[in-house]
Amino acid sequence: MAMRDVAFQRCINPGCAAEFDCGQSIFKCPHCGDLLDIQYNWDKAAVPKKLGDFAKRWASRDKPLDFSGVWRFRNLLDFCPDKHKVTIGEGQTILQQNRAIAGQLGMKPDCLFLQYEGLNPSGSFKDNGMAAAFSHAMMVGATSCACASTGNTSASVALYAHSCGLKCTVFIGSGRIAFGKLSQAMDYGAQTIQIQGDFDDCMRQVQAVCTELGLYLLNSLNPFRLEGQKTIMYRIIEALGWQTPDWIVVPGGNLGNSSAFGKAFMELKQLGLIDRVPRLAIINATGADTLTDLVNNKKLVWNSGKVNQKIIDDYYADLTARHFSPHTCASAIEISRPVNLKKCLRAIDVCQGIVRAVTDQEICDAKALIGKYGLGCEPASAATIAGLKNLLAEGVIAKDERIACVLTGHTLKDPNVTVSYHKEKHGPFSNPPVEVPNDLQEIVKRIR
């Protein structure tokens, strides 16, 4: 099978390494229960000689697959025929060079770039992954789908499900989702199941429900989703004139993005399409810092895929014993049992990655800084700038290195955090409204 097909699924556990064709809808290895990867027989794929060859597709933007910021790079994730590929115009994002924020951080002015994924149709990076995952869903004939969500996933799944004609159910934790995101899932027609618990509880239940009812699972446990998320890195390279930056900085959470980014660079280097791999900084919130603790304190590493499962099991058992539930204003990364932990460890290995955690105050201050000088973003996105500030202070990142920070979602995803920060004067960048009498001269005084 694997020698015959361009793409196939493989268990990431080197002690198992079971392989399956892409026509199967399985999201954990049926033999050992570990994560699955999408692998390619590259000699059978139409891979270009250089990344710049993809630029030719800008001349045919009237074709939906060439317009898509995911499928424009389809040669590097060609796991299904074009007739099944789904697009609603995702990936029309920008890499903004931001001299103002660079100056605030004490960086060389031309070294900071913000990859703004808030321009996607549902307002977050999730659309990159959903374009790929729903393409696989179409290929396998799925009719109904589900996901667990802190917000962005539910919005994106609901939007793509509507486009594809699939029934959609989203699981959310009680009181654990920003209204901006919840409004999207409801508006796009999804059935919303609110569970009395947090995201980790929802994640456990949605897997059980999908198994019981045969629903198509759309969380990042789905390896096809991560194939779409690889393209965020392709677009950064594209925007930099087909050059890699020195660092990629990304929020943590369920670790799908960091896992996808590591896989993207691993494949590009293997194919000779880049000459060096950038370093990766993954930034968590201190209220949801599982990865930080496991990597920095418990010394958990990829170890060529032979991950020490006992460290993970003991850590999660302790969370359970303490009835721990993560809490952070950055609801998108409010996750304590990330499903892509092992793939993220691989990304850290490939990219000489590091992990840090930042406080909610640091996140909110960074969010206001980004809003004032750059592009409005959701709180989780701002963890990148908060983390970058600390890494610059540590001397881990140099002030003249070229940095790309991934802003994962739009500012209106969580307006409550924004309004509270400014109106209640929660930080140095607060910009509260000024109340004045209904009198022309009083108004003029305040404006002057």
C-alpha positions as CSV (number, residue, x, y, z in Angstrom):
1,M,0.0,0.0,0.0
2,A,2.6,2.6,1.1
3,M,4.8,1.9,-1.9
4,R,1.9,2.2,-4.2
5,D,0.3,5.5,-3.0
6,V,1.7,9.0,-3.0
7,A,0.3,9.5,0.5
8,F,-0.5,7.2,3.4
9,Q,-1.0,7.2,7.1
10,R,1.7,5.9,9.5
11,C,1.7,5.5,13.3
12,I,4.3,7.8,14.9
13,N,5.4,5.2,17.4
14,P,8.6,3.6,16.0
15,G,7.8,0.4,17.8
16,C,4.6,0.1,15.8
17,A,4.9,2.2,12.6
18,A,1.7,0.6,11.2
19,E,0.7,2.0,7.9
20,F,-2.8,2.7,6.5
21,D,-4.1,4.1,3.3
22,C,-5.7,7.6,3.2
23,G,-9.1,6.2,2.3
24,Q,-9.5,5.2,6.0
25,S,-11.1,7.5,8.6
26,I,-9.0,6.6,11.6
27,F,-7.4,9.2,13.9
28,K,-5.5,6.9,16.3
29,C,-3.5,3.9,15.4
30,P,-5.8,0.9,15.8
31,H,-2.8,-1.3,16.8
32,C,-1.2,0.8,19.6
33,G,-3.5,3.8,20.1
34,D,-0.8,6.4,19.2
35,L,-1.0,9.4,16.9
36,L,-1.0,9.1,13.1
37,D,1.0,11.0,10.6
38,I,0.4,11.7,6.9
39,Q,3.5,10.5,5.0
40,Y,4.4,10.8,1.4
41,N,6.3,8.8,-1.2
42,W,8.0,12.0,-2.5
43,D,9.4,10.4,-5.6
44,K,5.8,9.8,-6.7
45,A,4.7,13.4,-6.0
46,A,5.0,16.3,-8.4
47,V,7.3,18.3,-6.1
48,P,8.7,21.5,-7.6
49,K,12.5,22.0,-7.9
50,K,12.3,25.2,-5.8
51,L,9.6,26.8,-3.5
52,G,9.5,29.8,-5.8
53,D,7.9,27.7,-8.5
54,F,4.6,28.0,-6.5
55,A,4.5,31.7,-7.3
56,K,3.3,30.8,-10.8
57,R,-0.1,29.9,-9.4
58,W,-0.7,33.6,-8.6
59,A,-1.3,34.0,-12.3
60,S,-4.3,31.7,-12.2
61,R,-6.1,33.0,-9.1
62,D,-9.4,32.6,-11.0
63,K,-9.0,28.8,-10.2
64,P,-10.2,28.1,-6.6
65,L,-7.4,25.7,-5.7
66,D,-4.8,28.2,-6.9
67,F,-6.5,31.0,-5.0
68,S,-6.5,29.0,-1.8
69,G,-3.6,29.7,0.5
70,V,-3.7,26.0,1.4
71,W,-4.1,24.3,-2.0
72,R,-1.8,26.6,-3.8
73,F,0.8,24.4,-2.2
74,R,-1.0,21.2,-2.8
75,N,2.0,19.3,-4.2
76,L,3.3,19.3,-0.6
77,L,0.1,17.8,0.9
78,D,-1.5,15.9,-2.0
79,F,-3.3,13.2,-0.2
80,C,-6.5,13.3,-2.2
81,P,-7.7,14.0,-5.7
82,D,-8.4,17.6,-6.7
83,K,-12.1,16.8,-7.1
84,H,-12.4,16.2,-3.4
85,K,-10.4,19.3,-2.3
86,V,-12.5,21.8,-0.4
87,T,-11.9,25.6,-0.3
88,I,-13.8,28.6,0.8
89,G,-10.9,31.0,0.1
90,E,-8.8,30.3,3.2
91,G,-5.2,31.4,3.5
92,Q,-5.5,34.9,2.1
93,T,-3.3,36.2,5.0
94,I,-0.5,38.7,5.3
95,L,2.9,38.7,6.9
96,Q,3.2,42.3,8.3
97,Q,6.6,43.7,9.0
98,N,6.0,45.7,12.2
99,R,8.6,48.3,13.0
100,A,6.6,50.0,15.7
101,I,6.3,46.9,17.9
102,A,9.9,46.0,17.1
103,G,10.9,49.4,18.5
104,Q,8.8,48.8,21.6
105,L,10.6,45.5,22.2
106,G,14.1,47.0,21.5
107,M,14.5,45.0,18.3
108,K,16.1,46.0,15.1
109,P,13.2,47.7,13.2
110,D,13.1,45.5,10.2
111,C,13.3,42.2,12.0
112,L,9.7,41.6,13.4
113,F,6.9,40.1,11.3
114,L,3.4,39.3,12.3
115,Q,1.7,36.4,10.4
116,Y,-2.0,37.4,10.7
117,E,-4.3,34.4,10.5
118,G,-7.3,36.5,11.6
119,L,-8.0,37.2,7.9
120,N,-9.2,33.7,7.3
121,P,-13.0,33.2,6.5
122,S,-13.9,32.2,10.1
123,G,-11.3,34.6,11.6
124,S,-8.6,32.1,12.7
125,F,-5.8,29.8,11.6
126,K,-8.1,26.8,12.0
127,D,-9.4,27.3,8.4
128,N,-6.1,26.1,7.0
129,G,-6.6,22.7,8.7
130,M,-10.3,22.5,8.0
131,A,-9.7,22.9,4.3
132,A,-7.5,19.8,4.4
133,A,-9.6,17.8,6.9
134,F,-12.9,18.4,5.1
135,S,-11.3,17.4,1.8
136,H,-10.5,14.1,3.4
137,A,-14.0,13.9,4.8
138,M,-15.4,14.4,1.3
139,M,-13.0,11.7,0.0
140,V,-14.2,9.1,2.5
141,G,-17.9,10.0,2.1
142,A,-18.5,11.5,5.6
143,T,-22.0,12.8,6.3
144,S,-21.8,14.0,9.8
145,C,-18.9,15.5,11.8
146,A,-18.0,16.7,15.3
147,C,-15.3,18.5,17.3
148,A,-14.5,19.6,20.8
149,S,-13.6,23.3,21.0
150,T,-12.4,26.2,23.1
151,G,-14.0,28.3,20.3
152,N,-12.0,28.7,17.1
153,T,-12.3,25.1,16.1
154,S,-16.1,25.1,16.5
155,A,-16.5,28.3,14.4
156,S,-14.3,26.9,11.6
157,V,-15.9,23.4,11.7
158,A,-19.4,24.9,11.5
159,L,-18.5,27.1,8.6
160,Y,-16.8,24.3,6.5
161,A,-19.5,21.8,7.4
162,H,-22.2,24.2,6.1
163,S,-20.2,24.6,2.9
164,C,-19.8,20.8,2.5
165,G,-23.3,19.9,3.5
166,L,-22.4,17.9,6.6
167,K,-24.3,17.8,9.8
168,C,-22.1,19.4,12.5
169,T,-22.0,19.0,16.3
170,V,-19.6,21.0,18.5
171,F,-18.7,20.2,22.1
172,I,-17.9,23.1,24.4
173,G,-17.1,23.4,28.1
174,S,-19.6,25.2,30.3
175,G,-18.6,28.8,30.5
176,R,-15.2,28.1,28.8
177,I,-15.7,29.7,25.4
178,A,-15.5,33.3,24.2
179,F,-18.9,34.7,23.0
180,G,-17.4,35.9,19.7
181,K,-16.5,32.3,18.9
182,L,-19.7,30.7,20.2
183,S,-21.8,33.2,18.2
184,Q,-20.1,31.9,15.0
185,A,-20.8,28.2,15.7
186,M,-24.5,29.0,16.4
187,D,-24.8,31.3,13.4
188,Y,-23.3,28.7,11.0
189,G,-25.9,26.2,12.0
190,A,-23.9,23.8,14.3
191,Q,-25.6,21.8,17.0
192,T,-23.8,22.9,20.2
193,I,-23.4,20.5,23.1
194,Q,-22.4,22.3,26.3
195,I,-20.7,19.9,28.8
196,Q,-20.2,20.6,32.4
197,G,-16.4,20.5,32.3
198,D,-13.4,22.0,30.5
199,F,-11.9,21.4,27.1
200,D,-10.1,18.2,28.2
201,D,-13.5,16.7,29.2
202,C,-15.0,17.7,25.9
203,M,-12.1,16.2,24.0
204,R,-12.5,12.9,25.8
205,Q,-16.3,12.8,25.2
206,V,-16.1,13.8,21.5
207,Q,-13.8,11.0,20.7
208,A,-16.1,8.5,22.4
209,V,-19.1,9.9,20.6
210,C,-17.4,9.8,17.2
211,T,-16.5,6.2,17.8
212,E,-20.0,5.3,19.0
213,L,-21.9,7.1,16.2
214,G,-19.3,7.0,13.4
215,L,-18.9,10.7,13.1
216,Y,-16.0,12.3,11.4
217,L,-13.6,13.9,14.0
218,L,-12.2,17.3,13.2
219,N,-10.0,18.1,16.1
220,S,-6.2,18.3,15.5
221,L,-6.0,14.6,16.5
222,N,-7.0,14.3,12.9
223,P,-3.7,14.1,11.0
224,F,-5.2,15.6,7.8
225,R,-5.9,18.8,9.7
226,L,-2.3,19.3,10.5
227,E,-1.4,18.9,6.8
228,G,-3.4,22.1,6.1
229,Q,-1.8,23.9,8.9
230,K,1.7,23.3,7.4
231,T,0.8,25.9,4.8
232,I,1.0,28.8,7.3
233,M,4.7,28.3,7.2
234,Y,4.8,28.1,3.4
235,R,3.1,31.5,3.3
236,I,5.6,33.0,5.7
237,I,8.4,31.7,3.6
238,E,6.6,33.0,0.5
239,A,6.2,36.5,2.0
240,L,9.9,36.6,2.9
241,G,10.9,36.1,-0.7
242,W,11.2,32.3,-0.3
243,Q,13.6,32.6,2.6
244,T,13.1,31.1,6.1
245,P,13.1,33.4,9.2
246,D,15.4,32.8,12.2
247,W,12.5,32.1,14.6
248,I,8.9,31.2,14.5
249,V,6.9,32.1,17.6
250,V,3.6,30.4,18.1
251,P,1.0,30.0,21.0
252,G,0.8,26.5,22.6
253,G,-2.7,25.1,23.4
254,N,-3.5,21.7,21.8
255,L,-0.1,21.9,20.0
256,G,-1.5,21.3,16.5
257,N,0.2,24.3,15.0
258,S,3.6,23.7,16.5
259,S,3.4,20.1,15.4
260,A,2.4,21.0,11.9
261,F,5.1,23.6,11.6
262,G,7.8,21.2,12.7
263,K,6.6,18.7,10.2
264,A,6.5,21.3,7.4
265,F,10.1,22.3,8.0
266,M,11.2,18.7,8.4
267,E,9.7,17.8,5.0
268,L,11.0,21.0,3.3
269,K,14.6,20.3,4.5
270,Q,14.3,16.6,3.4
271,L,13.2,17.7,-0.1
272,G,16.0,20.3,-0.4
273,L,13.5,23.1,-0.7
274,I,15.1,25.0,2.2
275,D,18.7,25.1,3.3
276,R,18.0,25.6,7.0
277,V,15.3,25.1,9.6
278,P,14.2,28.1,11.7
279,R,14.0,27.7,15.5
280,L,10.6,27.4,17.2
281,A,9.4,29.1,20.3
282,I,6.1,27.8,21.8
283,I,4.4,30.1,24.2
284,N,1.8,28.8,26.8
285,A,-0.2,30.7,29.4
286,T,1.0,30.0,33.0
287,G,-2.6,28.9,33.8
288,A,-2.3,26.1,31.2
289,D,1.4,25.3,31.0
290,T,1.6,21.5,30.7
291,L,4.1,21.6,27.9
292,T,6.3,24.1,29.7
293,D,6.4,21.9,32.8
294,L,6.9,18.6,30.9
295,V,9.7,19.9,28.7
296,N,11.6,22.3,31.0
297,N,11.1,20.6,34.3
298,K,10.3,16.9,33.6
299,K,12.8,16.9,30.7
300,L,10.4,15.1,28.3
301,V,11.9,14.8,24.8
302,W,11.2,13.2,21.4
303,N,14.0,10.7,21.6
304,S,13.5,9.5,18.0
305,G,9.9,8.8,18.7
306,K,10.6,6.7,21.8
307,V,8.8,9.2,24.1
308,N,8.8,8.3,27.8
309,Q,5.1,7.6,28.2
310,K,5.4,7.1,32.0
311,I,6.4,10.8,32.5
312,I,3.2,11.8,30.6
313,D,1.0,9.3,32.4
314,D,2.3,10.3,35.9
315,Y,1.9,14.0,35.1
316,Y,-1.7,13.5,33.9
317,A,-2.5,11.3,36.9
318,D,-1.4,14.1,39.2
319,L,-3.6,16.6,37.3
320,T,-6.5,14.3,37.8
321,A,-5.7,13.7,41.5
322,R,-5.6,17.5,42.1
323,H,-8.8,18.0,40.1
324,F,-6.8,20.5,38.1
325,S,-8.6,22.5,35.4
326,P,-6.6,25.1,33.4
327,H,-7.5,28.8,33.7
328,T,-6.4,31.7,31.5
329,C,-7.9,34.7,29.7
330,A,-6.4,33.2,26.5
331,S,-9.3,30.7,26.2
332,A,-8.0,29.3,22.9
333,I,-5.0,27.8,24.7
334,E,-6.8,26.8,27.9
335,I,-5.8,23.2,27.6
336,S,-4.0,20.9,30.1
337,R,-3.8,17.6,28.2
338,P,-2.7,18.6,24.6
339,V,-3.5,15.8,22.2
340,N,-0.6,16.6,19.9
341,L,2.0,16.5,22.7
342,K,4.2,13.9,21.1
343,K,4.2,15.5,17.6
344,C,5.1,18.8,19.3
345,L,8.1,17.1,20.9
346,R,9.2,16.1,17.4
347,A,8.8,19.7,16.3
348,I,10.9,20.9,19.2
349,D,13.6,18.3,18.2
350,V,13.5,19.3,14.5
351,C,13.5,23.0,15.1
352,Q,15.7,23.2,18.2
353,G,12.6,24.5,19.9
354,I,12.0,26.0,23.3
355,V,9.0,26.4,25.5
356,R,7.9,29.3,27.7
357,A,4.9,30.4,29.7
358,V,3.6,33.9,30.2
359,T,1.0,35.4,32.6
360,D,-2.4,36.6,31.7
361,Q,-1.3,40.2,32.5
362,E,1.6,39.8,30.1
363,I,-0.8,38.4,27.4
364,C,-3.2,41.3,27.9
365,D,-0.5,43.9,27.8
366,A,0.9,42.4,24.6
367,K,-2.5,42.2,23.1
368,A,-3.0,45.9,23.6
369,L,0.4,46.6,22.2
370,I,-0.4,44.6,19.1
371,G,-3.8,46.4,18.8
372,K,-2.2,49.8,19.1
373,Y,0.6,49.4,16.7
374,G,-0.3,46.4,14.5
375,L,-3.3,44.1,14.0
376,G,-6.0,43.3,16.5
377,C,-5.8,39.7,17.7
378,E,-7.3,37.3,20.2
379,P,-5.6,36.9,23.6
380,A,-3.9,33.6,22.7
381,S,-2.2,35.3,19.7
382,A,-0.7,37.9,21.9
383,A,1.1,35.2,23.9
384,T,3.7,35.3,21.0
385,I,4.7,38.9,21.6
386,A,4.6,38.4,25.4
387,G,6.9,35.4,25.0
388,L,9.1,37.2,22.5
389,K,9.6,40.1,24.9
390,N,10.8,37.7,27.6
391,L,13.0,35.7,25.3
392,L,14.7,38.9,24.2
393,A,15.3,39.9,27.8
394,E,16.8,36.4,28.4
395,G,19.1,36.8,25.5
396,V,17.7,33.6,23.9
397,I,16.6,35.6,20.9
398,A,18.9,38.3,19.5
399,K,17.5,41.7,18.7
400,D,18.7,41.5,15.1
401,E,17.3,38.0,14.3
402,R,14.3,37.8,11.9
403,I,11.2,36.7,13.9
404,A,7.8,35.7,12.6
405,C,5.1,35.7,15.3
406,V,1.9,33.8,14.4
407,L,-1.2,35.7,15.3
408,T,-3.8,32.9,15.4
409,G,-7.1,34.8,15.5
410,H,-9.0,38.0,15.0
411,T,-9.5,40.6,17.7
412,L,-13.3,40.2,17.7
413,K,-13.0,36.5,18.7
414,D,-12.9,37.6,22.3
415,P,-14.1,41.3,22.6
416,N,-14.8,40.9,26.3
417,V,-11.1,40.7,27.2
418,T,-10.3,43.7,25.1
419,V,-13.1,45.9,26.5
420,S,-12.3,44.9,30.1
421,Y,-8.6,45.7,29.7
422,H,-9.2,49.2,28.3
423,K,-12.4,50.2,30.2
424,E,-11.2,49.0,33.6
425,K,-7.6,50.3,33.1
426,H,-6.0,46.9,33.6
427,G,-2.6,47.8,32.1
428,P,-0.1,50.4,30.7
429,F,-1.7,50.4,27.3
430,S,-5.3,50.8,28.4
431,N,-7.3,53.3,26.3
432,P,-10.6,53.8,28.2
433,P,-13.4,55.9,26.7
434,V,-13.7,59.4,28.1
435,E,-17.2,60.4,29.4
436,V,-18.1,64.1,28.9
437,P,-21.3,66.1,29.3
438,N,-23.5,66.6,26.3
439,D,-22.0,70.0,25.7
440,L,-20.0,71.2,22.6
441,Q,-17.5,73.2,24.6
442,E,-16.8,70.4,27.0
443,I,-16.4,68.0,24.1
444,V,-14.0,70.4,22.4
445,K,-11.9,70.7,25.6
446,R,-11.4,67.0,25.9
447,I,-10.4,66.6,22.2
448,R,-7.9,69.4,22.5
